[in-house]
Every structure is written in structure tokens, then in C-alpha cells.
Amino acid sequence: MANTVSAKKMTRKIAKRTAINRSRRSRMRTFVRKVEEAIASGDQGEALTALRAAEPEIMRAAQNGIVHKNNASRKVSRLAARVKAIAA
């Protein structure tokens, strides 16, 4: 348990930041899930629209430090490849 004033303040700040990060991570995962559901349905148009909406969300999460930049790029790349594969 925090005893000093500064330690108590840090626990408050960490709790607030954790809530923000959890919200952003959840939002990113929701967008990714929408793309995956569209891919599973086999509708390329819908999947492409979902991917266009998800890409900025994923990159924004990387910018805010929720996921690593390379992780975000890899996620976008793999989703794009799967959307592209629907047409084939």
C-alpha cells in the first residue's frame, strides 16, 4: 500500500492510465474482430470497408503505445492479405 503522498498520487495516475489503455485496446480489438467476421462471411466488399476503418485504429493504438509499431503493422498487413485472398 502506498504511504507517501507522491506514491498515492502515482497509484491514482496509473489507475487512470490503465483504464484509458484498456479502453483503447478494447476499441482496437473490436475493429479487428469486425474485419475477421467480414472475412469469415466471405464478403470482400464488407471486409475491405472494415479493414479501411480498422487500419487507422490499429495504427493509432501503436502511436499511443498500446501495441508496438511493428505489431500493428504486422496485424494490418496480415488482415490485408486475408481480405485480398477472398477474391482469389
VOPAGU-2260 file (C-alpha; in pm, 1 decimal, decimal comma):
REM VOPAGU-2260
SITE   aa  ch    i         X         Y         Z
SITE  MET   A    0       0,0       0,0       0,0
SITE  ALA   A    1     125,4     346,7     -89,5
SITE  ASN   A    2     224,9     555,0     211,2
SITE  THR   A    3     366,7     879,6      79,0
SITE  VAL   A    4     163,5    1148,3     -91,0
SITE  SER   A    5     359,6    1108,1    -414,6
SITE  ALA   A    6     312,1     729,5    -414,1
SITE  LYS   A    7     -62,0     770,8    -359,4
SITE  LYS   A    8     -77,7    1017,5    -646,6
SITE  MET   A    9     112,9     775,2    -871,0
SITE  THR   A   10    -134,4     495,5    -794,5
SITE  ARG   A   11    -418,6     728,6    -895,9
SITE  LYS   A   12    -238,3     824,4   -1217,6
SITE  ILE   A   13    -158,1     462,2   -1300,3
SITE  ALA   A   14    -521,3     358,2   -1243,3
SITE  LYS   A   15    -644,6     635,3   -1472,6
SITE  ARG   A   16    -388,9     550,0   -1744,2
SITE  THR   A   17    -470,2     177,9   -1717,5
SITE  ALA   A   18    -840,1     249,3   -1773,8
SITE  ILE   A   19    -759,7     459,7   -2080,8
SITE  ASN   A   20    -525,6     194,3   -2221,8
SITE  ARG   A   21    -780,7     -82,2   -2160,6
SITE  SER   A   22   -1045,0     120,0   -2344,2
SITE  ARG   A   23    -816,6     186,3   -2642,8
SITE  ARG   A   24    -704,8    -177,9   -2662,6
SITE  SER   A   25   -1066,4    -294,4   -2648,5
SITE  ARG   A   26   -1163,7     -48,9   -2925,0
SITE  MET   A   27    -880,0    -172,5   -3145,8
SITE  ARG   A   28    -976,2    -536,8   -3089,6
SITE  THR   A   29   -1338,4    -458,8   -3177,7
SITE  PHE   A   30   -1233,8    -315,5   -3514,3
SITE  VAL   A   31   -1007,0    -615,5   -3581,3
SITE  ARG   A   32   -1290,0    -853,1   -3490,8
SITE  LYS   A   33   -1522,5    -677,7   -3738,1
SITE  VAL   A   34   -1267,6    -734,6   -4015,5
SITE  GLU   A   35   -1227,3   -1101,3   -3919,6
SITE  GLU   A   36   -1604,8   -1152,4   -3914,1
SITE  ALA   A   37   -1634,4    -994,6   -4259,2
SITE  ILE   A   38   -1355,7   -1222,9   -4386,6
SITE  ALA   A   39   -1532,6   -1525,0   -4238,7
SITE  SER   A   40   -1856,4   -1426,4   -4412,7
SITE  GLY   A   41   -1669,4   -1418,6   -4744,7
SITE  ASP   A   42   -1789,3   -1070,6   -4844,5
SITE  GLN   A   43   -1483,3    -890,2   -4982,6
SITE  GLY   A   44   -1654,0    -550,9   -5008,9
SITE  GLU   A   45   -1761,1    -556,5   -4647,4
SITE  ALA   A   46   -1418,6    -686,3   -4539,2
SITE  LEU   A   47   -1242,2    -408,6   -4730,7
SITE  THR   A   48   -1463,6    -143,9   -4572,4
SITE  ALA   A   49   -1399,2    -290,7   -4226,0
SITE  LEU   A   50   -1024,2    -301,0   -4294,2
SITE  ARG   A   51   -1019,7      64,4   -4402,5
SITE  ALA   A   52   -1188,0     153,1   -4072,8
SITE  ALA   A   53    -963,1     -74,2   -3865,5
SITE  GLU   A   54    -625,5      30,8   -4005,9
SITE  PRO   A   55    -621,3     383,7   -3857,0
SITE  GLU   A   56    -748,6     246,0   -3524,5
SITE  ILE   A   57    -468,2     -10,3   -3510,7
SITE  MET   A   58    -203,2     246,6   -3604,5
SITE  ARG   A   59    -344,3     494,0   -3351,6
SITE  ALA   A   60    -312,5     226,2   -3083,6
SITE  ALA   A   61      52,2     185,4   -3183,0
SITE  GLN   A   62     105,3     560,2   -3170,9
SITE  ASN   A   63     -36,3     570,5   -2818,4
SITE  GLY   A   64     183,3     280,9   -2705,5
SITE  ILE   A   65     -96,1      26,9   -2666,4
SITE  VAL   A   66      77,4    -212,1   -2907,7
SITE  HIS   A   67     423,1    -195,7   -3063,9
SITE  LYS   A   68     452,4     -25,7   -3404,1
SITE  ASN   A   69     578,4    -343,5   -3571,9
SITE  ASN   A   70     299,7    -546,3   -3412,6
SITE  ALA   A   71      41,5    -303,0   -3551,7
SITE  SER   A   72     198,5    -306,6   -3898,8
SITE  ARG   A   73     208,3    -686,1   -3898,8
SITE  LYS   A   74    -156,7    -703,8   -3791,1
SITE  VAL   A   75    -266,9    -465,3   -4069,3
SITE  SER   A   76     -56,4    -649,3   -4326,0
SITE  ARG   A   77    -194,9    -991,1   -4235,5
SITE  LEU   A   78    -553,6    -866,7   -4235,0
SITE  ALA   A   79    -499,8    -701,3   -4575,9
SITE  ALA   A   80    -357,6   -1026,4   -4715,4
SITE  ARG   A   81    -656,7   -1220,7   -4588,2
SITE  VAL   A   82    -901,1    -968,8   -4738,6
SITE  LYS   A   83    -715,0    -984,3   -5069,1
SITE  ALA   A   84    -727,7   -1366,8   -5063,1
SITE  ILE   A   85   -1109,6   -1363,0   -5059,3
SITE  ALA   A   86   -1117,2   -1252,8   -5425,0
SITE  ALA   A   87    -893,3   -1540,8   -5535,3
